[in-house]
Amino acid sequence: MNDTVKEQYGTSEKLSIRIALHSRYSVNKQGFGNWIFSNYDIREGMSVLELGCGTAEMWRGKTDIIGRCSEFVLSDFSEGMLDTARANLSDCPGISYRCIDIQNIPFPDRTFDVVIANMMLYHVPDLDRGLSEVRRVLKDDGTFYCATYGENGMMEYTERLFDIAPDNSARNYTFTLQNGREKLESRFSKVQTLRYEDALEVTDVEDMIDYIYSLPSHTAIRDLPREEIRSVLERNMQGGVLRLPKEYGMFIASGVQS
């Protein structure tokens, strides 16, 4: 992973700011994490590997799913993230924690029934190699779940609010809802696309400012004084609400590509 990604995800602080914004202001109260889980098919005796588990916050309260697995591995390339994951799930037995780079997964061929890689494939320097590794460690009848964002979401909208040119350095469109299917089809014979309908309705712009400052990119906005960012956001509120579009979803991939 590149240095910017390592700096952003070395600890959980900045990621937690972004998670909190979505948790507090998302219109769809099901929650993206709950929606993702509603699409998992994890049955008794299955072996599961999650790559890029982050804080593992999504697995809180899911002891029933974890307990039914014959093997359950949470992994991340950041030891700092794994420390937070262990703390978050300290009361949940049956979990193995591993520091793993998706480009070199240290498990034998056909080990897992399920592999998960949510909101992280766009960070992988050699995505083709990463997907090849995922396909290798999956059993022939296994399933790969990978959530991601689209190319028409909240930060694209925010750039338009500030009337600035698109930040090409922030255009990490390596793996999106628009192009992910094609990339997965190079390794899997069946790929399903699911979209999660949602938006943000922010009532305290200070939370949105904190979100902007937590980002690794969008420097043209981040470099502005806090009061200037606040002024722009407040001008675009209607009835005390700043509404921002969200574009998220996931792919479910299976089958061996011939």
Backbone as CSV, one residue per row, in Angstrom:
resi,resn,N_x,N_y,N_z,CA_x,CA_y,CA_z,C_x,C_y,C_z
1,MET,0.838,-1.187,0.000,0.000,0.000,0.000,0.881,1.248,0.000
2,ASN,0.380,2.373,-0.616,1.212,3.556,-0.688,1.251,4.275,0.645
3,ASP,2.174,5.265,0.762,2.406,5.929,2.037,1.184,6.696,2.520
4,THR,0.420,7.303,1.583,-0.769,8.061,1.980,-1.789,7.153,2.636
5,VAL,-2.014,5.990,2.059,-2.964,5.044,2.618,-2.474,4.548,3.975
6,LYS,-1.178,4.261,4.090,-0.633,3.802,5.365,-0.804,4.851,6.449
7,GLU,-0.616,6.128,6.090,-0.777,7.205,7.067,-2.230,7.334,7.487
8,GLN,-3.147,7.215,6.529,-4.568,7.362,6.830,-5.100,6.237,7.696
9,TYR,-4.598,5.031,7.483,-5.170,3.874,8.151,-4.224,3.234,9.156
10,GLY,-3.155,3.946,9.510,-2.235,3.437,10.521,-2.917,3.307,11.867
11,THR,-3.824,4.238,12.177,-4.672,4.159,13.354,-6.115,4.360,12.907
12,SER,-7.038,4.228,13.848,-8.454,4.270,13.487,-9.065,5.658,13.584
13,GLU,-8.307,6.689,14.014,-8.886,7.995,14.330,-9.624,8.624,13.154
14,LYS,-8.960,8.782,12.012,-9.587,9.470,10.883,-10.717,8.648,10.283
15,LEU,-10.531,7.336,10.238,-11.604,6.465,9.743,-12.830,6.583,10.642
16,SER,-12.623,6.672,11.952,-13.741,6.764,12.891,-14.539,8.044,12.684
17,ILE,-13.873,9.139,12.331,-14.569,10.396,12.045,-15.509,10.210,10.867
18,ARG,-15.037,9.535,9.837,-15.858,9.349,8.639,-17.024,8.385,8.906
19,ILE,-16.746,7.329,9.664,-17.818,6.390,10.009,-18.902,7.094,10.819
20,ALA,-18.479,7.970,11.750,-19.435,8.658,12.624,-20.371,9.567,11.828
21,LEU,-19.840,10.253,10.805,-20.685,11.129,9.998,-21.793,10.333,9.322
22,HIS,-21.422,9.212,8.722,-22.414,8.380,8.045,-23.411,7.797,9.042
23,SER,-22.931,7.396,10.196,-23.814,6.809,11.198,-24.852,7.817,11.686
24,ARG,-24.433,9.069,11.853,-25.321,10.083,12.432,-26.317,10.650,11.422
25,TYR,-25.905,10.805,10.159,-26.714,11.592,9.231,-27.279,10.824,8.042
26,SER,-27.038,9.535,7.963,-27.558,8.782,6.807,-29.076,8.698,6.848
27,VAL,-29.686,8.883,5.684,-31.148,8.827,5.560,-31.658,7.406,5.709
28,ASN,-30.976,6.462,5.097,-31.370,5.056,5.176,-30.941,4.513,6.538
29,LYS,-31.909,4.307,7.421,-31.603,3.927,8.792,-31.254,2.453,8.953
30,GLN,-31.376,1.683,7.883,-30.904,0.300,7.968,-29.417,0.284,8.268
31,GLY,-28.695,1.236,7.671,-27.250,1.295,7.851,-26.537,0.463,6.811
32,PHE,-25.466,1.018,6.247,-24.740,0.339,5.179,-24.192,-1.001,5.658
33,GLY,-23.651,-1.016,6.879,-23.105,-2.264,7.405,-24.161,-3.337,7.559
34,ASN,-25.332,-2.963,8.085,-26.416,-3.941,8.241,-26.895,-4.435,6.885
35,TRP,-26.938,-3.524,5.909,-27.344,-3.922,4.563,-26.345,-4.912,3.969
36,ILE,-25.052,-4.623,4.162,-24.028,-5.552,3.677,-24.248,-6.933,4.286
37,PHE,-24.440,-6.988,5.603,-24.634,-8.270,6.273,-25.876,-8.995,5.783
38,SER,-26.912,-8.236,5.425,-28.144,-8.869,4.953,-27.936,-9.624,3.648
39,ASN,-26.835,-9.342,2.957,-26.540,-10.012,1.685,-25.512,-11.135,1.814
40,TYR,-24.951,-11.313,3.014,-24.018,-12.410,3.228,-24.776,-13.736,3.353
41,ASP,-24.176,-14.779,2.833,-24.671,-16.137,3.042,-23.552,-16.920,3.717
42,ILE,-23.551,-16.887,5.045,-22.515,-17.568,5.830,-23.211,-18.652,6.636
43,ARG,-22.974,-19.897,6.236,-23.682,-21.024,6.846,-22.782,-21.806,7.798
44,GLU,-23.404,-22.703,8.535,-22.714,-23.525,9.531,-21.500,-24.232,8.924
45,GLY,-20.369,-24.112,9.608,-19.157,-24.819,9.200,-18.326,-24.135,8.138
46,MET,-18.760,-22.965,7.674,-17.995,-22.266,6.643,-16.733,-21.627,7.228
47,SER,-15.736,-21.472,6.371,-14.508,-20.755,6.731,-14.547,-19.386,6.063
48,VAL,-14.236,-18.331,6.833,-14.400,-16.950,6.382,-13.121,-16.153,6.606
49,LEU,-12.744,-15.382,5.597,-11.616,-14.445,5.686,-12.096,-13.063,5.298
50,GLU,-11.894,-12.078,6.178,-12.133,-10.692,5.782,-10.796,-9.986,5.631
51,LEU,-10.622,-9.347,4.484,-9.431,-8.556,4.191,-9.767,-7.088,4.388
52,GLY,-8.871,-6.334,5.033,-9.137,-4.928,5.293,-10.294,-4.736,6.254
53,CYS,-10.259,-5.440,7.369,-11.381,-5.404,8.312,-11.488,-4.071,9.041
54,GLY,-10.427,-3.257,9.033,-10.470,-1.969,9.717,-10.712,-2.138,11.202
55,THR,-11.648,-1.366,11.758,-11.937,-1.421,13.188,-12.787,-2.629,13.570
56,ALA,-13.311,-3.336,12.572,-14.191,-4.497,12.784,-15.470,-4.124,13.510
57,GLU,-15.797,-2.850,13.514,-17.009,-2.372,14.179,-18.250,-3.093,13.647
58,MET,-18.231,-3.421,12.362,-19.393,-4.072,11.750,-19.688,-5.445,12.346
59,TRP,-18.681,-6.071,12.957,-18.884,-7.422,13.483,-19.387,-7.426,14.923
60,ARG,-19.505,-6.253,15.532,-20.064,-6.207,16.883,-21.500,-6.748,16.878
61,GLY,-21.798,-7.589,17.848,-23.146,-8.152,17.924,-23.406,-9.270,16.946
62,LYS,-22.382,-9.709,16.210,-22.561,-10.768,15.213,-21.933,-12.082,15.680
63,THR,-21.956,-12.314,16.987,-21.332,-13.524,17.529,-21.986,-14.792,16.995
64,ASP,-23.273,-14.704,16.635,-23.952,-15.888,16.100,-23.354,-16.295,14.763
65,ILE,-23.036,-15.303,13.913,-22.427,-15.607,12.609,-21.014,-16.142,12.804
66,ILE,-20.245,-15.461,13.649,-18.861,-15.884,13.894,-18.829,-17.288,14.477
67,GLY,-19.745,-17.563,15.399,-19.762,-18.853,16.080,-20.099,-20.028,15.195
68,ARG,-20.798,-19.774,14.094,-21.166,-20.887,13.215,-20.040,-21.269,12.247
69,CYS,-18.971,-20.460,12.233,-17.880,-20.699,11.280,-16.864,-21.695,11.827
70,SER,-16.324,-22.522,10.943,-15.258,-23.444,11.326,-13.928,-22.703,11.473
71,GLU,-13.770,-21.623,10.722,-12.599,-20.755,10.820,-13.044,-19.346,10.468
72,PHE,-12.602,-18.374,11.281,-13.011,-16.990,11.066,-11.788,-16.100,11.263
73,VAL,-11.336,-15.466,10.180,-10.111,-14.668,10.210,-10.427,-13.223,9.839
74,LEU,-10.079,-12.290,10.727,-10.138,-10.869,10.421,-8.725,-10.389,10.168
75,SER,-8.543,-9.689,9.047,-7.193,-9.250,8.697,-7.196,-7.807,8.224
76,ASP,-6.039,-7.178,8.347,-5.817,-5.830,7.843,-4.324,-5.689,7.611
77,PHE,-3.934,-4.748,6.750,-2.494,-4.539,6.551,-1.915,-3.658,7.652
78,SER,-2.793,-3.056,8.476,-2.373,-2.147,9.543,-2.511,-2.814,10.907
79,GLU,-1.395,-2.911,11.650,-1.439,-3.452,13.006,-2.269,-2.552,13.915
80,GLY,-2.250,-1.229,13.652,-3.049,-0.310,14.450,-4.527,-0.599,14.335
81,MET,-4.984,-0.881,13.106,-6.380,-1.240,12.909,-6.711,-2.551,13.618
82,LEU,-5.818,-3.524,13.537,-6.062,-4.808,14.191,-6.146,-4.652,15.702
83,ASP,-5.342,-3.755,16.276,-5.430,-3.495,17.715,-6.828,-2.993,18.085
84,THR,-7.368,-2.074,17.261,-8.718,-1.563,17.511,-9.756,-2.654,17.326
85,ALA,-9.567,-3.494,16.303,-10.504,-4.595,16.058,-10.533,-5.556,17.246
86,ARG,-9.366,-5.895,17.771,-9.310,-6.792,18.934,-10.042,-6.183,20.126
87,ALA,-9.857,-4.883,20.329,-10.526,-4.212,21.447,-12.039,-4.196,21.253
88,ASN,-12.474,-3.940,20.025,-13.909,-3.883,19.749,-14.589,-5.233,19.928
89,LEU,-13.844,-6.312,19.678,-14.437,-7.658,19.731,-13.808,-8.501,20.832
90,SER,-13.372,-7.835,21.890,-12.655,-8.530,22.967,-13.502,-9.600,23.650
91,ASP,-14.822,-9.446,23.593,-15.701,-10.420,24.248,-16.217,-11.476,23.287
92,CYS,-15.635,-11.528,22.103,-16.108,-12.472,21.084,-15.022,-13.509,20.789
93,PRO,-15.220,-14.760,21.198,-14.210,-15.795,20.946,-14.267,-16.300,19.509
94,GLY,-13.276,-17.088,19.151,-13.295,-17.773,17.863,-12.771,-16.973,16.699
95,ILE,-12.101,-15.832,16.961,-11.594,-14.984,15.883,-10.074,-15.061,15.839
96,SER,-9.517,-15.248,14.646,-8.084,-15.124,14.427,-7.815,-13.768,13.784
97,TYR,-6.768,-13.078,14.223,-6.396,-11.781,13.678,-5.052,-11.909,12.982
98,ARG,-5.004,-11.426,11.730,-3.767,-11.544,10.956,-3.473,-10.246,10.216
99,CYS,-2.214,-9.881,10.166,-1.794,-8.744,9.349,-1.507,-9.278,7.950
100,ILE,-2.335,-8.873,6.972,-2.275,-9.470,5.636,-2.387,-8.385,4.571
101,ASP,-1.586,-8.521,3.541,-1.698,-7.732,2.326,-2.432,-8.597,1.298
102,ILE,-3.522,-8.081,0.763,-4.322,-8.847,-0.192,-3.506,-9.322,-1.390
103,GLN,-2.412,-8.644,-1.695,-1.580,-9.022,-2.839,-0.734,-10.266,-2.562
104,ASN,-0.723,-10.690,-1.301,0.064,-11.877,-0.932,-0.603,-12.534,0.276
105,ILE,-1.683,-13.237,0.047,-2.471,-13.830,1.133,-1.809,-15.129,1.596
106,PRO,-1.422,-15.217,2.871,-0.620,-16.366,3.345,-1.467,-17.582,3.738
107,PHE,-2.302,-18.040,2.812,-3.093,-19.251,3.041,-3.005,-20.134,1.797
108,PRO,-3.162,-21.438,1.984,-3.117,-22.350,0.827,-4.294,-22.131,-0.116
109,ASP,-4.173,-22.686,-1.311,-5.257,-22.646,-2.290,-6.533,-23.267,-1.703
110,ARG,-7.680,-22.686,-2.095,-9.000,-23.236,-1.772,-9.199,-23.445,-0.259
111,THR,-8.844,-22.438,0.516,-8.979,-22.525,1.979,-10.348,-22.072,2.470
112,PHE,-10.926,-21.024,1.833,-12.086,-20.348,2.402,-13.356,-20.517,1.559
113,ASP,-14.477,-20.618,2.286,-15.786,-20.601,1.632,-16.210,-19.188,1.284
114,VAL,-15.789,-18.222,2.103,-16.172,-16.824,1.926,-14.949,-15.942,2.125
115,VAL,-14.745,-14.999,1.206,-13.755,-13.933,1.384,-14.480,-12.599,1.248
116,ILE,-14.160,-11.669,2.134,-14.791,-10.352,2.172,-13.711,-9.284,2.049
117,ALA,-13.970,-8.264,1.223,-13.035,-7.129,1.098,-13.863,-5.876,0.823
118,ASN,-14.306,-5.227,1.890,-15.206,-4.080,1.752,-14.458,-2.749,1.796
119,MET,-14.797,-1.875,0.871,-14.301,-0.498,0.862,-12.782,-0.437,0.950
120,MET,-12.112,-1.286,0.192,-10.649,-1.272,0.245,-9.972,-1.641,-1.069
121,LEU,-10.693,-2.238,-2.011,-10.027,-2.701,-3.231,-9.439,-1.549,-4.043
122,TYR,-10.022,-0.352,-3.927,-9.491,0.801,-4.664,-8.154,1.274,-4.114
123,HIS,-7.730,0.749,-2.970,-6.421,1.104,-2.414,-5.307,0.152,-2.858
124,VAL,-5.669,-0.962,-3.493,-4.686,-2.012,-3.788,-3.825,-1.603,-4.984
125,PRO,-2.503,-1.503,-4.800,-1.625,-1.078,-5.904,-1.731,-1.974,-7.134
126,ASP,-1.700,-3.285,-6.927,-1.825,-4.236,-8.040,-3.136,-4.997,-7.846
127,LEU,-4.214,-4.409,-8.329,-5.541,-4.983,-8.099,-5.687,-6.345,-8.754
128,ASP,-5.141,-6.515,-9.940,-5.256,-7.800,-10.630,-4.606,-8.905,-9.800
129,ARG,-3.456,-8.593,-9.233,-2.787,-9.578,-8.369,-3.633,-9.851,-7.123
130,GLY,-4.207,-8.797,-6.548,-5.041,-8.977,-5.369,-6.242,-9.866,-5.646
131,LEU,-6.925,-9.615,-6.756,-8.080,-10.436,-7.107,-7.677,-11.871,-7.430
132,SER,-6.500,-12.023,-8.014,-5.992,-13.364,-8.296,-5.761,-14.134,-6.997
133,GLU,-5.240,-13.440,-5.989,-5.015,-14.067,-4.684,-6.340,-14.437,-4.019
134,VAL,-7.325,-13.555,-4.130,-8.642,-13.866,-3.571,-9.217,-15.123,-4.225
135,ARG,-9.162,-15.175,-5.542,-9.700,-16.330,-6.256,-8.924,-17.598,-5.872
136,ARG,-7.630,-17.471,-5.649,-6.794,-18.626,-5.301,-7.186,-19.233,-3.947
137,VAL,-7.398,-18.380,-2.931,-7.673,-18.914,-1.593,-9.148,-19.275,-1.397
138,LEU,-10.006,-18.895,-2.353,-11.411,-19.295,-2.297,-11.580,-20.719,-2.819
139,LYS,-12.467,-21.452,-2.191,-12.845,-22.742,-2.743,-13.561,-22.515,-4.075
140,ASP,-13.588,-23.545,-4.905,-14.183,-23.398,-6.235,-15.627,-22.913,-6.165
141,ASP,-16.359,-23.335,-5.124,-17.751,-22.920,-4.970,-17.896,-21.791,-3.938
142,GLY,-16.803,-21.110,-3.619,-16.825,-20.042,-2.635,-17.367,-18.736,-3.197
143,THR,-17.556,-17.778,-2.291,-18.151,-16.488,-2.657,-17.296,-15.339,-2.150
144,PHE,-17.144,-14.336,-2.997,-16.380,-13.127,-2.675,-17.348,-11.952,-2.590
145,TYR,-17.349,-11.271,-1.445,-18.182,-10.095,-1.227,-17.279,-8.861,-1.148
146,CYS,-17.606,-7.833,-1.923,-16.777,-6.629,-1.895,-17.628,-5.383,-2.115
147,ALA,-17.746,-4.578,-1.070,-18.479,-3.312,-1.155,-17.544,-2.218,-1.643
148,THR,-18.131,-1.216,-2.297,-17.333,-0.094,-2.793,-18.237,1.112,-3.013
149,TYR,-17.636,2.209,-3.483,-18.415,3.414,-3.767,-18.540,3.622,-5.268
150,GLY,-19.393,4.572,-5.637,-19.542,4.937,-7.038,-18.781,6.211,-7.366
151,GLU,-18.965,6.692,-8.567,-18.215,7.854,-9.054,-19.040,9.134,-9.032
152,ASN,-20.194,9.085,-8.355,-21.075,10.258,-8.309,-21.588,10.479,-6.887
153,GLY,-20.662,10.484,-5.944,-21.034,10.535,-4.546,-20.848,11.880,-3.880
154,MET,-20.691,11.864,-2.569,-20.732,13.076,-1.765,-19.544,14.002,-1.995
155,MET,-18.360,13.459,-2.238,-17.219,14.354,-2.410,-17.224,15.008,-3.793
156,GLU,-17.719,14.317,-4.800,-17.889,14.954,-6.109,-18.887,16.111,-5.990
157,TYR,-19.949,15.864,-5.238,-20.951,16.910,-5.004,-20.351,18.068,-4.208
158,THR,-19.551,17.764,-3.209,-18.929,18.802,-2.385,-18.003,19.683,-3.202
159,GLU,-17.263,19.098,-4.121,-16.404,19.907,-5.000,-17.226,20.925,-5.768
160,ARG,-18.399,20.512,-6.228,-19.246,21.450,-6.973,-19.749,22.566,-6.060
161,LEU,-20.011,22.268,-4.798,-20.433,23.311,-3.858,-19.368,24.401,-3.730
162,PHE,-18.110,23.994,-3.757,-17.007,24.939,-3.589,-16.542,25.526,-4.919
163,ASP,-17.191,25.080,-6.012,-16.880,25.598,-7.339,-15.395,25.506,-7.647
164,ILE,-14.839,24.330,-7.382,-13.430,24.099,-7.673,-13.328,22.991,-8.714
165,ALA,-12.198,22.964,-9.384,-11.971,21.916,-10.374,-11.878,20.573,-9.669
166,PRO,-12.314,19.508,-10.320,-12.205,18.184,-9.712,-10.778,17.885,-9.277
167,ASP,-10.638,17.311,-8.102,-9.328,16.973,-7.558,-8.905,15.625,-8.134
168,ASN,-8.095,15.689,-9.184,-7.703,14.444,-9.847,-6.912,13.528,-8.927
169,SER,-6.209,14.109,-7.951,-5.471,13.275,-7.005,-6.409,12.466,-6.128
170,ALA,-7.666,12.917,-6.017,-8.640,12.206,-5.189,-9.471,11.234,-6.008
171,ARG,-9.268,11.233,-7.305,-10.079,10.383,-8.173,-9.558,8.952,-8.157
172,ASN,-9.736,8.296,-7.030,-9.319,6.905,-6.931,-10.461,6.027,-7.437
173,TYR,-10.526,5.914,-8.744,-11.587,5.149,-9.371,-11.074,3.795,-9.856
174,THR,-10.125,3.235,-9.120,-9.553,1.941,-9.486,-10.589,0.833,-9.450
175,PHE,-11.503,0.920,-8.435,-12.518,-0.117,-8.293,-13.781,0.539,-7.765
176,THR,-14.756,0.772,-8.653,-15.982,1.470,-8.298,-17.204,0.654,-8.727
177,LEU,-18.382,1.165,-8.396,-19.606,0.513,-8.858,-19.714,0.536,-10.373
178,GLN,-19.048,1.511,-10.985,-19.116,1.636,-12.439,-18.180,0.653,-13.161
179,ASN,-17.017,0.360,-12.582,-16.050,-0.480,-13.317,-15.693,-1.787,-12.614
180,GLY,-16.186,-1.985,-11.383,-15.785,-3.159,-10.617,-16.233,-4.479,-11.219
181,ARG,-17.405,-4.484,-11.798,-17.928,-5.734,-12.369,-16.985,-6.295,-13.436
182,GLU,-16.555,-5.423,-14.322,-15.656,-5.867,-15.405,-14.367,-6.453,-14.838
183,LYS,-13.849,-5.835,-13.787,-12.592,-6.316,-13.209,-12.782,-7.651,-12.511
184,LEU,-13.908,-7.824,-11.857,-14.180,-9.094,-11.188,-14.424,-10.212,-12.192
185,GLU,-15.011,-9.875,-13.329,-15.317,-10.900,-14.333,-14.063,-11.494,-14.959
186,SER,-12.909,-10.872,-14.722,-11.667,-11.469,-15.204,-11.267,-12.672,-14.353
187,ARG,-11.865,-12.797,-13.141,-11.521,-13.886,-12.227,-12.700,-14.766,-11.834
188,PHE,-13.914,-14.239,-12.002,-15.108,-14.950,-11.558,-16.104,-15.073,-12.708
189,SER,-16.805,-16.210,-12.756,-17.739,-16.443,-13.859,-19.115,-15.819,-13.607
190,LYS,-19.409,-15.483,-12.341,-20.702,-14.892,-12.005,-20.479,-13.691,-11.089
191,VAL,-20.983,-12.525,-11.490,-20.826,-11.311,-10.686,-22.180,-10.598,-10.616
192,GLN,-22.645,-10.350,-9.399,-23.901,-9.642,-9.163,-23.607,-8.265,-8.580
193,THR,-24.301,-7.240,-9.065,-24.145,-5.871,-8.578,-25.373,-5.471,-7.767
194,LEU,-25.158,-5.001,-6.541,-26.238,-4.530,-5.678,-25.957,-3.084,-5.289
195,ARG,-26.998,-2.256,-5.283,-26.841,-0.846,-4.927,-27.616,-0.527,-3.648
196,TYR,-27.002,0.312,-2.827,-27.595,0.727,-1.556,-28.090,2.161,-1.688
197,GLU,-29.392,2.351,-1.546,-29.986,3.674,-1.721,-29.871,4.479,-0.432
198,ASP,-29.207,5.652,-0.520,-28.985,6.449,0.681,-28.563,7.866,0.324
199,ALA,-28.557,8.746,1.318,-28.055,10.114,1.204,-27.703,10.568,2.615
200,LEU,-27.015,11.696,2.700,-26.724,12.314,3.997,-27.571,13.565,4.155
201,GLU,-28.112,13.763,5.344,-28.788,15.004,5.684,-28.128,15.552,6.946
202,VAL,-27.158,16.447,6.740,-26.308,16.936,7.819,-26.919,18.194,8.426
203,THR,-27.111,18.193,9.738,-27.681,19.359,10.424,-26.634,20.161,11.189
204,ASP,-25.475,19.601,11.431,-24.372,20.320,12.088,-23.177,20.305,11.144
205,VAL,-22.914,21.449,10.500,-21.861,21.477,9.483,-20.479,21.247,10.085
206,GLU,-20.318,21.428,11.398,-19.018,21.171,12.024,-18.609,19.714,11.823
207,ASP,-19.569,18.817,11.845,-19.271,17.399,11.618,-18.801,17.174,10.185
208,MET,-19.403,17.884,9.232,-18.978,17.763,7.839,-17.585,18.359,7.644
209,ILE,-17.285,19.431,8.341,-15.945,20.024,8.253,-14.902,19.043,8.799
210,ASP,-15.204,18.423,9.929,-14.288,17.419,10.487,-14.070,16.285,9.494
211,TYR,-15.139,15.894,8.810,-15.048,14.841,7.795,-14.081,15.266,6.686
212,ILE,-14.247,16.485,6.194,-13.389,16.982,5.120,-11.924,16.991,5.548
213,TYR,-11.669,17.432,6.766,-10.293,17.492,7.259,-9.704,16.103,7.522
214,SER,-10.549,15.087,7.623,-10.052,13.727,7.853,-9.622,13.034,6.567
215,LEU,-9.955,13.644,5.414,-9.690,12.998,4.134,-8.220,13.074,3.744
216,PRO,-7.716,12.065,3.021,-6.329,12.094,2.580,-6.101,12.976,1.360
217,SER,-7.194,13.390,0.719,-7.071,14.157,-0.523,-7.997,15.360,-0.452
218,HIS,-8.431,15.851,-1.596,-9.272,17.046,-1.670,-8.591,18.227,-0.976
219,THR,-7.304,18.378,-1.266,-6.522,19.413,-0.583,-7.017,20.827,-0.893
220,ALA,-7.603,21.037,-2.070,-8.094,22.378,-2.407,-9.163,22.831,-1.428
221,ILE,-9.926,21.890,-0.895,-10.925,22.221,0.123,-10.288,22.210,1.503
222,ARG,-9.499,21.177,1.793,-8.901,21.045,3.123,-7.991,22.216,3.484
223,ASP,-7.397,22.859,2.489,-6.480,23.958,2.756,-7.198,25.272,3.064
224,LEU,-8.513,25.295,2.868,-9.275,26.504,3.167,-9.432,26.656,4.679
225,PRO,-9.504,27.912,5.167,-9.771,28.121,6.599,-11.108,27.505,6.992
226,ARG,-11.188,27.056,8.214,-12.399,26.393,8.694,-13.629,27.279,8.513
227,GLU,-13.477,28.595,8.801,-14.632,29.489,8.699,-15.119,29.645,7.262
228,GLU,-14.198,29.540,6.291,-14.611,29.633,4.886,-15.365,28.376,4.469
229,ILE,-14.889,27.219,4.898,-15.598,25.980,4.608,-16.986,26.027,5.231
230,ARG,-17.048,26.497,6.459,-18.331,26.590,7.157,-19.302,27.492,6.395
231,SER,-18.804,28.626,5.898,-19.649,29.583,5.195,-20.250,28.967,3.934
232,VAL,-19.441,28.243,3.165,-19.928,27.617,1.937,-20.989,26.560,2.252
233,LEU,-20.710,25.729,3.232,-21.657,24.672,3.573,-22.977,25.257,4.083
234,GLU,-22.885,26.287,4.922,-24.114,26.874,5.469,-24.960,27.528,4.385
235,ARG,-24.308,28.115,3.369,-25.053,28.739,2.275,-25.843,27.714,1.470
236,ASN,-25.416,26.477,1.511,-26.071,25.434,0.727,-27.031,24.580,1.552
237,MET,-27.283,24.993,2.785,-28.275,24.299,3.610,-29.672,24.795,3.246
238,GLN,-30.613,23.899,3.314,-32.017,24.247,3.093,-32.817,23.765,4.294
239,GLY,-33.478,24.723,4.964,-34.225,24.368,6.155,-33.354,23.791,7.246
240,GLY,-32.110,24.279,7.317,-31.185,23.800,8.339,-30.561,22.455,8.045
241,VAL,-30.669,21.979,6.788,-30.144,20.667,6.418,-29.264,20.777,5.176
242,LEU,-28.083,20.209,5.249,-27.205,20.082,4.087,-27.361,18.657,3.557
243,ARG,-27.913,18.530,2.369,-28.171,17.205,1.792,-27.082,16.849,0.786
244,LEU,-26.492,15.672,0.950,-25.431,15.205,0.065,-25.772,13.817,-0.455
245,PRO,-25.573,13.583,-1.747,-25.851,12.254,-2.304,-24.793,11.251,-1.872
246,LYS,-25.204,9.997,-1.783,-24.269,8.903,-1.518,-24.437,7.856,-2.610
247,GLU,-23.345,7.232,-2.981,-23.407,6.171,-3.988,-22.548,5.008,-3.515
248,TYR,-23.210,4.017,-2.948,-22.528,2.849,-2.416,-23.243,1.581,-2.869
249,GLY,-22.527,0.489,-2.828,-23.110,-0.793,-3.181,-22.091,-1.894,-2.989
250,MET,-22.381,-3.054,-3.545,-21.443,-4.167,-3.406,-21.590,-5.131,-4.577
251,PHE,-20.546,-5.917,-4.738,-20.540,-6.997,-5.722,-20.492,-8.327,-4.976
252,ILE,-21.174,-9.304,-5.534,-21.098,-10.677,-5.046,-20.573,-11.515,-6.203
253,ALA,-19.385,-12.070,-6.026,-18.721,-12.782,-7.121,-18.496,-14.248,-6.741
254,SER,-18.704,-15.109,-7.702,-18.518,-16.538,-7.471,-18.211,-17.241,-8.792
255,GLY,-17.888,-18.513,-8.705,-17.616,-19.285,-9.906,-16.194,-19.109,-10.408
256,VAL,-15.642,-20.181,-10.917,-14.276,-20.155,-11.438,-14.311,-19.712,-12.913
257,GLN,-13.541,-18.693,-13.226,-13.479,-18.208,-14.599,-12.605,-19.145,-15.424
258,SER,-13.126,-19.600,-16.531,-12.382,-20.548,-17.376,-11.347,-19.821,-18.204
